[in-house]
């Protein structure tokens, strides 16, 4: 049971060089200002019916009582654990790589400490990996959604890939590109070897799940003997609340632009990106946030060009008429 502090460093954190322990599953947890939820999240790990587990937690310089809550919960852990504390990096990729460097399990499961693992998450997935040495991961095509009180708000949230058939990693990679997503990395179990093979997360990019999935799929495309399994069964409960990082639309747009430029430079932006950008424009106009729009345009010429397309849409013209009426008559138009 270890607790250490990681100083902020430049450059990439190397993957662990220590010998991995067979059948051990490292549950790697990232957390920042999640004192309200982290004890419940850790309890969901303690309650797993698979018992060969180690827990690695990295706290990214929380300013609430998160570290105290972590220490309180981990003190009753039935499994060995490592708690890493550090100054804030605001870089999820760096944090996950640091936690991975401290992990020693043959298998990996990632969890943000505002979400919950379902009780049989690890056992069902590790059983498949044990029986099929060629499989690199077992992931879910659906999950559960919960609110701040752990109440289920959606008992079957379907991933974009749900109901479709994927025979090869090339199929997954193409779906990843066209839909900008396949499955949540959380709730899946991966062989540690595949993370090491692709070099972990890209620390100079804002994305996490999108990037690591793409790297894994590309690696597997070049090695057709490597397989995977997709389960129509939730592995974790995703908590929706006001601080979810995926509510930041511009961050998502930036991630996709970086991802396309690095991994699909020869291809145009996916059509799904157009819809995301229109949502962002609508949000900026609704809040009259001209600064955010200008920042987006300075960041990407493609976003500026898409805004011109957005201005020609019915929704934009309708908003413009409403604003004109408001300015002239001092009233809100009703439609």
VEXDREN-2710 file (C-alpha; in Angstrom, 1 decimal):
% VEXDREN-2710
k/r/px/py/pz
1/UNK/0.0/0.0/0.0
2/UNK/1.8/3.1/-1.3
3/UNK/1.2/6.8/-1.4
4/UNK/3.7/9.0/-3.2
5/UNK/3.8/12.5/-4.8
6/UNK/4.6/12.9/-8.5
7/UNK/6.4/16.1/-9.4
8/UNK/5.3/17.8/-12.6
9/UNK/7.8/16.8/-15.4
10/UNK/8.2/17.7/-19.0
11/UNK/8.1/15.0/-21.7
12/UNK/6.5/11.6/-21.9
13/UNK/6.2/9.3/-18.9
14/UNK/7.4/5.9/-20.0
15/UNK/5.3/2.8/-19.6
16/UNK/6.3/0.5/-16.7
17/UNK/9.3/-1.7/-17.4
18/UNK/8.6/-4.0/-14.4
19/UNK/7.4/-7.5/-14.9
20/UNK/3.6/-7.8/-15.1
21/UNK/1.7/-10.1/-12.8
22/UNK/-0.4/-12.7/-14.6
23/UNK/-4.2/-12.5/-14.1
24/UNK/-3.9/-9.4/-12.0
25/UNK/-6.2/-6.6/-13.1
26/UNK/-4.9/-3.0/-12.5
27/UNK/-7.9/-0.7/-12.0
28/UNK/-6.4/2.7/-13.0
29/UNK/-8.3/5.7/-11.6
30/UNK/-8.0/9.3/-12.5
31/UNK/-9.6/12.0/-10.3
32/UNK/-9.8/15.7/-9.8
33/UNK/-12.1/17.5/-7.4
34/UNK/-14.4/14.5/-7.0
35/UNK/-14.7/14.4/-3.2
36/UNK/-18.4/14.1/-3.6
37/UNK/-18.2/10.9/-5.6
38/UNK/-14.8/9.2/-5.2
39/UNK/-15.6/7.0/-2.2
40/UNK/-18.6/5.5/-4.0
41/UNK/-16.6/4.9/-7.1
42/UNK/-13.8/3.2/-5.1
43/UNK/-16.5/1.1/-3.3
44/UNK/-17.7/-0.2/-6.7
45/UNK/-14.1/-1.5/-7.2
46/UNK/-14.1/-3.1/-3.8
47/UNK/-17.4/-4.9/-4.6
48/UNK/-16.1/-6.6/-7.8
49/UNK/-16.6/-10.3/-7.8
50/UNK/-13.2/-10.7/-9.5
51/UNK/-10.8/-10.5/-6.6
52/UNK/-7.3/-10.4/-8.2
53/UNK/-7.1/-6.6/-8.3
54/UNK/-4.7/-3.8/-7.6
55/UNK/-5.9/-0.1/-7.5
56/UNK/-3.8/2.8/-8.8
57/UNK/-5.3/6.2/-8.2
58/UNK/-3.8/9.5/-9.5
59/UNK/-5.2/12.8/-8.1
60/UNK/-4.4/15.8/-10.3
61/UNK/-3.9/18.4/-7.6
62/UNK/-7.5/18.6/-6.3
63/UNK/-8.5/21.7/-4.5
64/UNK/-11.4/20.2/-2.6
65/UNK/-11.3/17.4/0.0
66/UNK/-10.7/14.8/-2.6
67/UNK/-7.3/13.5/-1.3
68/UNK/-8.7/13.1/2.2
69/UNK/-11.8/11.2/0.8
70/UNK/-9.5/9.0/-1.2
71/UNK/-7.3/8.2/1.8
72/UNK/-10.4/7.5/3.9
73/UNK/-11.8/5.1/1.3
74/UNK/-8.5/3.4/0.4
75/UNK/-7.9/2.7/4.1
76/UNK/-10.6/0.0/3.9
77/UNK/-9.6/-1.4/0.5
78/UNK/-9.5/-5.2/0.3
79/UNK/-6.9/-4.8/-2.5
80/UNK/-3.4/-3.4/-2.6
81/UNK/-3.4/0.2/-3.8
82/UNK/-1.1/3.1/-4.9
83/UNK/-2.3/6.7/-4.4
84/UNK/-0.3/9.2/-6.5
85/UNK/-0.8/12.9/-5.7
86/UNK/0.7/15.8/-7.7
87/UNK/0.4/19.4/-8.7
88/UNK/-2.4/20.1/-11.3
89/UNK/-1.5/19.3/-14.9
90/UNK/-4.9/19.5/-16.4
91/UNK/-3.7/16.8/-18.8
92/UNK/-5.6/13.6/-18.7
93/UNK/-3.2/11.8/-20.9
94/UNK/-0.2/12.6/-18.7
95/UNK/-2.1/11.5/-15.7
96/UNK/-3.2/8.2/-17.1
97/UNK/0.3/7.4/-18.3
98/UNK/1.8/8.2/-14.9
99/UNK/-0.8/5.8/-13.3
100/UNK/0.0/3.2/-15.9
101/UNK/3.7/3.4/-15.1
102/UNK/2.8/2.4/-11.5
103/UNK/0.5/-0.5/-12.5
104/UNK/1.7/-4.1/-12.5
105/UNK/-1.3/-6.1/-13.8
106/UNK/-1.6/-8.2/-16.9
107/UNK/-5.0/-6.6/-17.4
108/UNK/-6.2/-2.9/-17.3
109/UNK/-9.5/-1.3/-16.5
110/UNK/-9.8/2.5/-16.5
111/UNK/-12.2/4.4/-14.3
112/UNK/-12.9/8.1/-13.6
113/UNK/-13.7/8.4/-9.9
114/UNK/-17.1/9.9/-10.4
115/UNK/-18.4/6.8/-12.2
116/UNK/-19.1/3.3/-11.0
117/UNK/-18.0/-0.2/-12.1
118/UNK/-20.8/-2.7/-12.1
119/UNK/-20.2/-5.8/-9.9
120/UNK/-19.3/-8.3/-12.6
121/UNK/-17.5/-5.9/-14.9
122/UNK/-14.0/-7.4/-14.5
123/UNK/-14.9/-11.1/-14.1
124/UNK/-17.0/-11.3/-17.3
125/UNK/-14.4/-9.6/-19.4
126/UNK/-11.3/-11.2/-18.0
127/UNK/-13.0/-14.6/-18.4
128/UNK/-13.2/-14.0/-22.1
129/UNK/-9.6/-12.7/-22.3
130/UNK/-8.3/-15.8/-20.4
131/UNK/-10.1/-18.1/-22.8
132/UNK/-8.9/-16.2/-25.9
133/UNK/-5.2/-15.2/-25.8
134/UNK/-5.5/-13.5/-29.2
135/UNK/-8.1/-11.0/-27.9
136/UNK/-6.6/-7.7/-26.9
137/UNK/-9.7/-6.2/-25.2
138/UNK/-13.3/-6.7/-24.3
139/UNK/-15.5/-3.6/-24.4
140/UNK/-19.1/-2.6/-24.1
141/UNK/-21.6/-1.3/-26.7
142/UNK/-23.9/0.1/-24.0
143/UNK/-23.7/1.4/-20.5
144/UNK/-25.8/2.8/-17.7
145/UNK/-26.2/6.5/-16.9
146/UNK/-26.7/7.8/-13.3
147/UNK/-27.2/11.1/-11.6
148/UNK/-25.4/12.7/-8.6
149/UNK/-27.4/10.5/-6.2
150/UNK/-26.6/7.2/-8.0
151/UNK/-30.2/7.0/-9.4
152/UNK/-30.3/5.4/-12.8
153/UNK/-31.4/7.9/-15.4
154/UNK/-30.9/5.6/-18.4
155/UNK/-30.5/1.8/-17.9
156/UNK/-29.3/1.2/-21.4
157/UNK/-27.4/4.1/-23.1
158/UNK/-26.3/2.7/-26.5
159/UNK/-23.0/3.5/-28.1
160/UNK/-23.0/4.7/-31.7
161/UNK/-21.7/1.2/-32.7
162/UNK/-24.5/-0.7/-30.9
163/UNK/-26.3/-3.3/-33.1
164/UNK/-23.7/-3.2/-35.8
165/UNK/-21.3/-6.0/-36.7
166/UNK/-17.6/-5.5/-36.5
167/UNK/-15.4/-8.4/-37.7
168/UNK/-12.0/-6.7/-37.8
169/UNK/-10.0/-3.8/-36.3
170/UNK/-10.3/-2.1/-39.7
171/UNK/-14.1/-2.0/-39.3
172/UNK/-13.7/-0.4/-35.8
173/UNK/-11.2/2.1/-37.2
174/UNK/-13.5/3.2/-40.0
175/UNK/-16.4/3.6/-37.6
176/UNK/-14.2/5.5/-35.2
177/UNK/-13.5/8.0/-38.0
178/UNK/-17.0/8.4/-39.5
179/UNK/-18.8/8.6/-36.1
180/UNK/-16.0/10.1/-34.0
181/UNK/-16.5/7.3/-31.5
182/UNK/-17.0/3.7/-30.9
183/UNK/-17.2/2.7/-27.2
184/UNK/-16.3/4.0/-23.8
185/UNK/-12.8/2.8/-22.7
186/UNK/-14.2/2.8/-19.2
187/UNK/-15.9/-0.5/-18.3
188/UNK/-13.7/-2.4/-20.7
189/UNK/-10.8/-4.6/-19.9
190/UNK/-7.6/-4.4/-22.0
191/UNK/-4.4/-6.4/-22.0
192/UNK/-1.7/-4.2/-20.7
193/UNK/0.5/-5.4/-23.6
194/UNK/-1.6/-3.5/-26.1
195/UNK/-1.2/-0.2/-24.2
196/UNK/2.5/-0.7/-24.0
197/UNK/2.7/-1.6/-27.7
198/UNK/1.1/1.7/-28.8
199/UNK/3.0/3.8/-26.3
200/UNK/0.1/4.8/-24.1
201/UNK/-1.7/8.1/-24.4
202/UNK/-0.5/11.0/-26.6
203/UNK/0.4/13.6/-24.0
204/UNK/0.5/16.5/-26.4
205/UNK/-3.2/16.1/-27.4
206/UNK/-6.4/17.1/-25.5
207/UNK/-8.2/13.8/-26.2
208/UNK/-8.0/10.6/-24.3
209/UNK/-10.5/7.8/-25.2
210/UNK/-10.7/8.8/-28.9
211/UNK/-6.9/8.8/-29.2
212/UNK/-6.1/5.6/-27.4
213/UNK/-8.8/3.7/-29.3
214/UNK/-7.5/4.9/-32.6
215/UNK/-3.9/4.0/-31.8
216/UNK/-5.0/0.5/-30.7
217/UNK/-7.2/-0.1/-33.8
218/UNK/-4.4/1.1/-36.1
219/UNK/-1.9/-1.3/-34.4
220/UNK/-4.3/-4.2/-34.7
221/UNK/-5.1/-3.5/-38.4
222/UNK/-1.4/-4.2/-39.1
223/UNK/-1.7/-7.4/-37.1
224/UNK/-4.8/-9.3/-38.3
225/UNK/-4.3/-12.2/-35.9
226/UNK/-5.2/-9.9/-32.9
227/UNK/-8.9/-9.9/-32.0
228/UNK/-11.4/-8.3/-29.7
229/UNK/-14.9/-8.9/-28.2
230/UNK/-17.8/-6.4/-27.9
231/UNK/-20.4/-7.1/-25.2
232/UNK/-24.0/-6.0/-25.4
233/UNK/-23.8/-5.7/-21.6
234/UNK/-23.0/-2.6/-19.5
235/UNK/-19.8/-2.6/-17.6
236/UNK/-20.0/0.7/-15.8
237/UNK/-22.3/3.5/-14.8
238/UNK/-21.5/6.9/-16.3
239/UNK/-22.4/9.8/-14.0
240/UNK/-23.9/12.8/-15.7
241/UNK/-23.3/16.1/-13.7
242/UNK/-22.4/19.7/-14.3
243/UNK/-18.7/19.1/-14.2
244/UNK/-18.4/16.4/-16.9
245/UNK/-15.5/17.4/-19.1
246/UNK/-17.4/16.2/-22.2
247/UNK/-19.8/19.1/-21.8
248/UNK/-17.1/21.4/-23.1
249/UNK/-18.0/21.5/-26.8
250/UNK/-15.0/23.5/-28.0
251/UNK/-12.6/21.1/-26.2
252/UNK/-14.3/18.2/-28.2
253/UNK/-13.9/20.1/-31.4
254/UNK/-10.2/20.8/-30.7
255/UNK/-9.7/17.1/-29.9
256/UNK/-11.2/16.0/-33.2
257/UNK/-9.2/18.5/-35.2
258/UNK/-5.9/17.3/-33.5
259/UNK/-6.9/13.7/-34.0
260/UNK/-7.8/14.1/-37.7
261/UNK/-4.6/16.0/-38.4
262/UNK/-2.4/13.3/-36.8
263/UNK/-4.1/10.1/-37.7
264/UNK/-6.2/10.8/-40.8
265/UNK/-4.4/13.8/-42.4
266/UNK/-5.4/12.7/-45.9
267/UNK/-9.2/12.7/-45.1
268/UNK/-11.7/15.5/-44.8
269/UNK/-13.3/16.1/-41.4
270/UNK/-16.1/13.6/-40.7
271/UNK/-19.6/14.8/-41.3
272/UNK/-20.3/14.3/-37.6
273/UNK/-17.9/17.1/-36.9
274/UNK/-20.1/19.5/-38.8
275/UNK/-23.0/18.8/-36.4
276/UNK/-20.8/19.3/-33.4
277/UNK/-19.5/22.6/-34.7
278/UNK/-23.0/23.9/-35.5
279/UNK/-23.9/23.0/-31.9
280/UNK/-20.9/25.0/-30.7
281/UNK/-21.9/28.0/-32.8
282/UNK/-25.4/27.9/-31.5
283/UNK/-24.2/27.8/-27.9
284/UNK/-21.9/30.8/-28.5
285/UNK/-24.6/32.8/-30.1
286/UNK/-27.2/32.0/-27.5
287/UNK/-24.8/33.1/-24.7
288/UNK/-23.5/36.0/-26.9
289/UNK/-20.0/34.8/-26.4
290/UNK/-18.2/36.5/-29.2
291/UNK/-14.8/35.9/-27.5
292/UNK/-15.2/32.2/-27.6
293/UNK/-16.2/32.3/-31.3
294/UNK/-13.2/34.4/-32.2
295/UNK/-10.9/32.1/-30.3
296/UNK/-12.3/29.1/-32.2
297/UNK/-11.8/30.9/-35.6
298/UNK/-8.2/31.8/-34.7
299/UNK/-7.5/28.2/-33.7
300/UNK/-8.9/26.6/-36.9
301/UNK/-9.6/28.0/-40.4
302/UNK/-11.9/25.0/-40.9
303/UNK/-14.1/26.2/-38.0
304/UNK/-14.3/29.6/-39.5
305/UNK/-15.4/28.2/-42.9
306/UNK/-18.0/26.0/-41.2
307/UNK/-19.4/29.1/-39.4
308/UNK/-20.1/30.6/-42.9
309/UNK/-22.1/27.4/-43.7
310/UNK/-23.9/27.7/-40.4
311/UNK/-24.9/31.3/-41.1
312/UNK/-26.8/30.1/-44.2
313/UNK/-29.0/27.7/-42.1
314/UNK/-32.6/28.3/-41.2
315/UNK/-31.8/28.1/-37.5
316/UNK/-29.2/30.9/-37.8
317/UNK/-31.6/33.2/-39.8
318/UNK/-34.3/32.6/-37.3
319/UNK/-32.0/33.6/-34.5
320/UNK/-30.9/36.7/-36.4
321/UNK/-34.6/37.8/-36.9
322/UNK/-35.3/37.3/-33.2
323/UNK/-32.3/39.4/-32.3
324/UNK/-33.3/42.1/-34.7
325/UNK/-36.9/42.3/-33.3
326/UNK/-35.4/42.4/-29.8
327/UNK/-33.1/45.4/-30.7
328/UNK/-35.8/47.4/-32.5
329/UNK/-38.8/46.8/-30.2
330/UNK/-37.2/45.8/-26.9
331/UNK/-39.2/42.6/-26.8
332/UNK/-38.5/38.9/-27.2
333/UNK/-40.0/37.5/-30.4
334/UNK/-42.1/34.4/-29.9
335/UNK/-42.0/31.6/-32.4
END
